[in-house]
Amino acid sequence: MLHYSPWKTEQTEFDPQSEVQIEEQLAFSNGYISQYAFFEEPYTGPQHVGTFIEGIHRAGTTTPLEIPNPSIVSLRLDDERLDLNHWHVEKFYRCLHKGDVILERRFTATSPKGYTVEVAAERQLSVKNPHLLETTYTVKFLNYTGLISFMTLLGEGNHAADWYPLRSLINDDIAYSWIQAAEGDLQLCAAQRHTFYKNGSLQSERPIKIDKKHVLGFAYMIDVFPGDTFTMKTTVAIVDSNRYPKNELTRRALEKLQYPSIEKE
């Protein structure tokens, strides 16, 4: 199922029964951020979602404390959400490029209604700036005409027991979530920038802003035709209070994104 070489590990066939084990075996890290090789899009089958920060543990233990997922992408074709647990997967390839700390995934899948998409997804943990996580997610619509909803999200409610929100902000360009661990006084800020492209052209209209208690993000609703491609690119910066003063976390996260501070600490 997995093919190993010194520089990469490849998976050439989708195997739902082994998904949890494969996600663990393809885990990757740049020394600060570590992730399992979970899918960016929602998946209702067994999986091992997990993002961790070096040195952040559950209070009084050496057990890593998982942070809210910073790598969520959601795609809907009309009323069908892309979910490989329910769609027919025709081609599948996943590869961990070890030296570049890149997780690549490509697949072709058909929805229950018969709509087929080709997806190319890539997550990279920056080695030069280990606080950065970059995601590129491209969908090609092979036989679908109609409205799509394409979202990129920061955080989710599964970690409400481990983290609680201190402050969040979203504007047309960026979103950030400043949170504190439920146990102890550790704080963390994750900030995200995004760009959307249709058929290679940058989309200039403003996306829909998603602002909920545990979830921030951006969405596009747009009409597509067979042959169209839609691409989302995000950069997420993560900083924590083990490394920076608490009152500087939002500013530091925005600096990592090369974005000016948007409010006083």
Phi, psi and chi 1 to 4 in degrees:
 res  aa     phi    psi   chi1   chi2   chi3   chi4
   1 MET       -  -46.1 -179.7   59.6   64.9      -
   2 LEU  -106.2  140.7  -65.0 -179.2      -      -
   3 HIS  -116.4  123.4  -53.6  -80.6      -      -
   4 TYR  -106.7  142.7  -61.8   91.4      -      -
   5 SER  -144.8  170.4   73.4      -      -      -
   6 PRO   -59.7  -27.9  -26.1   35.7      -      -
   7 TRP  -110.3  -12.0  -63.6  107.3      -      -
   8 LYS  -156.8  157.5   61.2 -176.2  179.0 -179.0
   9 THR  -124.5  126.8  -57.7      -      -      -
  10 GLU  -117.2  145.4  -62.6  174.2  -74.6      -
  11 GLN  -123.0  126.6  176.0 -169.7    2.5      -
  12 THR  -114.1    4.7   55.8      -      -      -
  13 GLU  -147.8  136.5 -177.4  179.3  -17.1      -
  14 PHE   -75.7  128.9 -179.4   50.1      -      -
  15 ASP  -136.0   88.7 -178.3   10.2      -      -
  16 PRO   -55.6  -34.4  -22.7   33.1      -      -
  17 GLN   -67.1  -23.3  -73.8   71.0   38.1      -
  18 SER  -108.2    8.2  -57.6      -      -      -
  19 GLU   -58.7  -44.2 -178.8   57.9   28.1      -
  20 VAL   -60.9  -47.5  170.8      -      -      -
  21 GLN   -64.4  -38.8  -67.9   80.4    7.0      -
  22 ILE   -67.2  -41.5  -68.6  172.5      -      -
  23 GLU   -60.4  -35.4  -71.4  172.7   -8.3      -
  24 GLU   -73.2  -41.2  -67.1  174.3   -9.3      -
  25 GLN   -68.1  -26.8  -68.6  178.1   60.2      -
  26 LEU   -98.4   16.5  -66.4 -179.6      -      -
  27 ALA   -57.8  147.1      -      -      -      -
  28 PHE  -142.8  157.6   56.9  111.5      -      -
  29 SER  -155.4  149.6  174.4      -      -      -
  30 ASN  -109.6   13.8   64.3   -1.2      -      -
  31 GLY    98.0  -17.3      -      -      -      -
  32 TYR  -120.7  -53.0  177.8   66.0      -      -
  33 ILE  -100.2  135.5  -57.0  171.9      -      -
  34 SER  -128.7  142.9  -58.7      -      -      -
  35 GLN  -141.1  148.1  -71.3 -168.7  -47.0      -
  36 TYR   -77.1  165.3  -69.5  119.4      -      -
  37 ALA   -89.3   45.2      -      -      -      -
  38 PHE   -70.5  164.5   54.9   85.9      -      -
  39 PHE   -74.9  145.3  -60.6  156.7      -      -
  40 GLU   -69.3  -41.6  -70.1   82.4    6.1      -
  41 GLU   -79.6  155.8   69.9  -85.0   -4.3      -
  42 PRO   -56.3  141.4  -25.9   35.2      -      -
  43 TYR  -139.1  121.6  179.9   67.8      -      -
  44 THR   -90.7   -1.9   55.2      -      -      -
  45 GLY   -84.6  175.8      -      -      -      -
  46 PRO   -59.7  133.3  -22.4   34.2      -      -
  47 GLN  -154.7  172.6   61.1  174.0  -20.3      -
  48 HIS  -129.2   80.7 -159.9  161.0      -      -
  49 VAL   -72.8  136.9  176.5      -      -      -
  50 GLY  -173.6  127.5      -      -      -      -
  51 THR  -128.3  132.4  -59.0      -      -      -
  52 PHE  -134.0  152.5  -53.4   90.4      -      -
  53 ILE  -115.9  133.2  -59.6  -59.7      -      -
  54 GLU   -56.0  127.8  177.9   64.2   26.1      -
  55 GLY    87.9   -3.5      -      -      -      -
  56 ILE   -99.3  114.1  -66.7 -176.7      -      -
  57 HIS  -126.8  164.7  -56.9   95.5      -      -
  58 ARG   -63.2  142.7  -67.6 -168.1  174.6  -83.5
  59 ALA   -53.2  127.2      -      -      -      -
  60 GLY    75.7   11.0      -      -      -      -
  61 THR  -132.9  175.7   75.3      -      -      -
  62 THR  -105.6   13.0   58.3      -      -      -
  63 THR   -80.6  124.1  -57.0      -      -      -
  64 PRO   -59.0  140.6  -23.2   34.1      -      -
  65 LEU   -98.8  119.3  176.6   61.6      -      -
  66 GLU   -71.5  137.5 -175.5  176.8  -14.6      -
  67 ILE   -97.8  160.2   71.8  169.5      -      -
  68 PRO   -56.0  142.5  -27.7   36.0      -      -
  69 ASN   -61.9  119.0 -171.2   -5.3      -      -
  70 PRO   -96.1   11.4   35.6  -33.8      -      -
  71 SER  -128.5   44.6  -54.4      -      -      -
  72 ILE   -98.9  129.9  -55.2  172.3      -      -
  73 VAL  -127.6  138.1  175.2      -      -      -
  74 SER  -132.2  132.9  179.5      -      -      -
  75 LEU  -127.7  130.5  172.0   68.7      -      -
  76 ARG  -123.8  133.7  -74.7 -174.9  179.8  -87.2
  77 LEU  -105.0  102.4  -77.9   62.9      -      -
  78 ASP    58.4 -112.5 -167.3   11.9      -      -
  79 ASP  -105.6   12.6   61.9  -14.2      -      -
  80 GLU  -107.0  120.6  -70.3 -171.2  -64.8      -
  81 ARG   -92.3  135.4 -173.9  178.8   72.9  174.9
  82 LEU   -63.3  120.8  175.5   59.4      -      -
  83 ASP  -152.7  109.6  177.5   -6.6      -      -
  84 LEU   -66.3  -11.0  -64.1 -169.8      -      -
  85 ASN   -74.8  -21.3 -167.6   43.3      -      -
  86 HIS  -118.1  -16.8  -62.5  -61.3      -      -
  87 TRP   -90.6  155.3  -70.7   38.9      -      -
  88 HIS   -84.5  119.1  175.0   64.0      -      -
  89 VAL   -92.4  117.4 -179.9      -      -      -
  90 GLU   -96.6  -37.6  -61.7  158.9   23.4      -
  91 LYS  -136.1  144.6  -63.3  179.0 -178.6  178.0
  92 PHE  -152.5  134.9 -172.9   90.2      -      -
  93 TYR  -147.4  132.1  175.4   80.4      -      -
  94 ARG  -137.0  138.0 -179.5  163.4   40.6 -175.0
  95 CYS  -145.2  131.2  178.2      -      -      -
  96 LEU   -98.4  113.4  175.2   60.0      -      -
  97 HIS   -89.4  102.8  -59.2  -91.7      -      -
  98 LYS   -67.0  -46.9  -58.7  173.3 -174.4  176.7
  99 GLY   -65.7  -36.7      -      -      -      -
 100 ASP   -89.6   -5.6  -63.7  -38.1      -      -
 101 VAL    53.4   53.2 -159.7      -      -      -
 102 ILE  -120.6  131.4  -66.9  174.2      -      -
 103 LEU  -106.0  116.1 -179.3   69.5      -      -
 104 GLU  -107.3  141.4  173.0 -168.1    5.7      -
 105 ARG  -145.0  134.3 -173.7  165.4   55.3  102.7
 106 ARG  -135.4  138.7  -58.5 -168.0  -55.9  -92.2
 107 PHE  -156.7  159.8   62.9   85.7      -      -
 108 THR  -120.7  130.0  -58.9      -      -      -
 109 ALA  -142.7  150.6      -      -      -      -
 110 THR  -121.6  133.3  -60.7      -      -      -
 111 SER   -75.3  166.5   76.0      -      -      -
 112 PRO   -57.5  -27.0  -29.7   37.5      -      -
 113 LYS   -86.8   -1.3  -68.6 -174.8  177.3  179.3
 114 GLY    96.7   13.1      -      -      -      -
 115 TYR   -91.1  131.2  -60.8  121.8      -      -
 116 THR  -111.3  135.8  -58.4      -      -      -
 117 VAL  -129.2  151.1  -62.9      -      -      -
 118 GLU  -110.3  131.2  -67.5  178.6  -10.6      -
 119 VAL  -123.3  135.8  172.1      -      -      -
 120 ALA  -125.9  116.6      -      -      -      -
 121 ALA  -123.2  143.5      -      -      -      -
 122 GLU  -145.1  128.4 -177.9  178.1  -71.2      -
 123 ARG  -116.9  132.2  -68.3 -153.4  -49.1  -92.1
 124 GLN  -129.0  129.5 -179.3  170.9   20.9      -
 125 LEU   -95.1  117.6  -64.4  177.1      -      -
 126 SER   -63.9  133.5  174.4      -      -      -
 127 VAL   -86.7  -38.0  175.6      -      -      -
 128 LYS   -66.0  -42.7 -177.5  177.6 -179.8 -179.7
 129 ASN  -126.1   91.2 -173.1  -18.7      -      -
 130 PRO   -66.3   -6.0   21.9  -32.2      -      -
 131 HIS   -82.0   -3.5  -67.3  -91.2      -      -
 132 LEU  -107.8  139.4  -63.3 -176.5      -      -
 133 LEU  -126.2  120.8  164.3   62.2      -      -
 134 GLU  -113.4  134.4  -61.4  174.2  -36.4      -
 135 THR  -128.3  134.2  -58.6      -      -      -
 136 THR  -124.9  128.7  -59.1      -      -      -
 137 TYR  -136.0  113.9 -164.7   98.5      -      -
 138 THR  -118.5  132.4  -61.7      -      -      -
 139 VAL  -119.4  131.0 -176.6      -      -      -
 140 LYS  -110.8  128.9 -176.9  174.9 -177.0  178.9
 141 PHE   -96.2  114.1  -54.9   91.5      -      -
 142 LEU   -85.3  -35.8  -60.6 -171.4      -      -
 143 ASN  -145.2   25.8   61.5  -10.0      -      -
 144 TYR  -111.9  135.0  176.4   76.4      -      -
 145 THR  -125.3  124.9  -61.2      -      -      -
 146 GLY   149.8 -164.0      -      -      -      -
 147 LEU   -87.4  135.4 -174.8   68.6      -      -
 148 ILE  -119.7  154.7   67.3  159.1      -      -
 149 SER  -120.5  125.5  170.1      -      -      -
 150 PHE  -127.3  119.5 -160.5   95.6      -      -
 151 MET  -127.1  146.2  -66.7 -173.4  -69.5      -
 152 THR  -121.8  129.7  171.2      -      -      -
 153 LEU  -125.3  150.0  -57.7  174.5      -      -
 154 LEU  -121.7  110.8 -177.1   66.6      -      -
 155 GLY    86.4  162.7      -      -      -      -
 156 GLU  -160.2  168.8   29.7   68.1   36.8      -
 157 GLY   -77.2   -4.1      -      -      -      -
 158 ASN   -66.9  -16.8  -67.3  -20.9      -      -
 159 HIS  -110.5   21.8  -60.4   88.4      -      -
 160 ALA   -60.3  -29.6      -      -      -      -
 161 ALA   -76.5  -23.3      -      -      -      -
 162 ASP   -97.3  -25.0  -67.4  -34.8      -      -
 163 TRP  -136.8  146.6  -60.3   89.4      -      -
 164 TYR  -130.0  147.3   63.9   83.9      -      -
 165 PRO   -74.9  138.4   25.3  -32.5      -      -
 166 LEU   -98.6  -47.1  -64.2  175.5      -      -
 167 ARG  -160.5  145.1 -175.5 -168.5  -57.1  163.3
 168 SER  -138.0  155.8   62.8      -      -      -
 169 LEU  -150.1  143.5 -174.8  144.0      -      -
 170 ILE  -143.4  134.1 -174.6  168.3      -      -
 171 ASN  -130.1 -162.4   63.7   20.9      -      -
 172 ASP   -69.8  -18.8  -68.8  -30.2      -      -
 173 ASP  -112.1  -36.0  -59.9  -48.2      -      -
 174 ILE  -139.5  162.9   64.5   99.6      -      -
 175 ALA  -139.7  145.2      -      -      -      -
 176 TYR  -140.0  152.2   74.5   67.6      -      -
 177 SER  -128.5  120.0  176.2      -      -      -
 178 TRP  -107.4  119.0 -176.8    9.0      -      -
 179 ILE  -132.0  164.1   58.1  178.6      -      -
 180 GLN  -129.9  142.7  178.0  163.0  -35.3      -
 181 ALA   -65.0  141.1      -      -      -      -
 182 ALA   -65.4  -29.8      -      -      -      -
 183 GLU  -111.4  129.4  -60.7  178.6    5.5      -
 184 GLY    84.2 -169.4      -      -      -      -
 185 ASP  -119.4   18.2   61.3   -5.5      -      -
 186 LEU   -65.8  137.1  178.7   76.1      -      -
 187 GLN  -125.0  156.1  -65.1 -179.1   10.2      -
 188 LEU  -147.3  145.4  178.9  144.0      -      -
 189 CYS  -129.5  130.6 -176.0      -      -      -
 190 ALA  -120.0  127.9      -      -      -      -
 191 ALA  -124.2  145.0      -      -      -      -
 192 GLN  -131.7  134.6 -179.2 -162.4   87.9      -
 193 ARG  -111.6  155.4  -63.6 -170.6   76.0  167.4
 194 HIS  -145.8  156.8   68.4  -83.3      -      -
 195 THR  -142.4  147.0   49.0      -      -      -
 196 PHE  -123.6  141.7  -69.0   89.3      -      -
 197 TYR  -132.6  139.1  -58.7   82.5      -      -
 198 LYS  -117.2  122.2 -177.2 -179.9  178.2 -176.5
 199 ASN    51.6   38.3  -63.6  -31.4      -      -
 200 GLY    84.8   -5.3      -      -      -      -
 201 SER  -100.5  130.5  -62.8      -      -      -
 202 LEU   -62.9  131.3  178.8   65.8      -      -
 203 GLN   -82.3  120.8  -61.7  -63.4  -73.3      -
 204 SER   -89.5  -22.9   58.0      -      -      -
 205 GLU   -70.8  150.5   61.3  -93.8   26.4      -
 206 ARG   -72.9  138.4  -61.7  -57.8 -171.9 -174.8
 207 PRO   -75.7  165.7   29.9  -35.4      -      -
 208 ILE   -74.0  132.5  -60.0  167.1      -      -
 209 LYS   -92.1  133.5  -70.5  179.0  -79.8 -169.4
 210 ILE  -109.8  118.8  -58.4  166.8      -      -
 211 ASP  -137.9   97.0 -173.0   -2.4      -      -
 212 LYS  -122.0  177.3  -60.1  179.8  179.8 -179.9
 213 LYS   -59.7  -44.0 -176.1  175.8 -178.5 -179.4
 214 HIS  -114.6    3.4  -65.3  -74.9      -      -
 215 VAL  -136.4  131.2  178.4      -      -      -
 216 LEU  -125.1  153.1  -65.4  172.2      -      -
 217 GLY   171.7 -171.7      -      -      -      -
 218 PHE  -135.7  149.6  -57.3   91.1      -      -
 219 ALA  -141.0  145.9      -      -      -      -
 220 TYR  -118.1  136.3  -96.9   97.6      -      -
 221 MET  -117.7  119.0  -62.2 -176.1   69.7      -
 222 ILE  -150.4  149.1 -166.4  167.9      -      -
 223 ASP   -83.3  137.8  -72.7  -47.0      -      -
 224 VAL  -130.0  163.2  -62.3      -      -      -
 225 PHE  -130.7  162.2  -61.8   89.4      -      -
 226 PRO   -54.0  132.7  -29.0   37.0      -      -
 227 GLY    97.3  -16.8      -      -      -      -
 228 ASP   -69.1  149.7  -78.4  -13.2      -      -
 229 THR  -122.2  148.8   62.0      -      -      -
 230 PHE  -134.5  131.3 -154.7   78.5      -      -
 231 THR  -126.6  136.3  -61.1      -      -      -
 232 MET  -117.2  130.9  175.8  -83.1  -59.0      -
 233 LYS  -122.8  131.2  -65.3 -176.0  178.2 -177.9
 234 THR  -132.2  151.7   65.1      -      -      -
 235 THR  -126.1  126.6  -57.4      -      -      -
 236 VAL  -113.8  130.7  174.7      -      -      -
 237 ALA  -109.3  133.6      -      -      -      -
 238 ILE  -125.3  129.9  -57.8  173.0      -      -
 239 VAL  -133.9  157.8  -63.7      -      -      -
 240 ASP  -139.7  163.4   68.2   87.0      -      -
 241 SER   -80.0   -2.6   60.6      -      -      -
 242 ASN   -72.4  -22.7  -75.6  -17.9      -      -
 243 ARG  -114.0  -23.3  -67.6  162.5  177.6   84.2
 244 TYR  -135.5  152.6  -62.7  101.8      -      -
 245 PRO   -59.2  144.7  -23.0   33.2      -      -
 246 LYS   -58.4  -39.4  -66.0  174.9 -177.6  176.9
 247 ASN   -76.3    1.1   64.2  -13.9      -      -
 248 GLU  -110.5    1.2  -64.4 -177.3    7.2      -
 249 LEU   -62.4  -46.3  -70.6 -178.8      -      -
 250 THR   -64.4  -42.9   60.5      -      -      -
 251 ARG   -63.4  -42.1  177.0  172.7   62.0   83.0
 252 ARG   -64.8  -40.9  -65.5  -75.7 -171.2  166.8
 253 ALA   -63.0  -42.0      -      -      -      -
 254 LEU   -67.5  -35.7  -65.7  173.6      -      -
 255 GLU   -61.6  -39.3  -75.3  178.7   -8.9      -
 256 LYS   -61.5  -30.6  -59.3  -67.1 -176.6 -176.1
 257 LEU   -85.9    1.3  -65.0  179.2      -      -
 258 GLN    56.3   44.7  -61.6 -177.7  -17.8      -
 259 TYR  -121.7  135.6 -167.4   88.5      -      -
 260 PRO   -66.5  149.9   23.3  -33.5      -      -
 261 SER   -60.8  140.6 -177.8      -      -      -
 262 ILE  -112.8    0.5   49.7 -177.4      -      -
 263 GLU  -162.4  160.8   61.1  178.1   57.9      -
 264 LYS   -76.1  145.7  -66.1 -178.1  178.4  179.8
 265 GLU   -70.0      -  -57.9  -65.7  -17.9      -
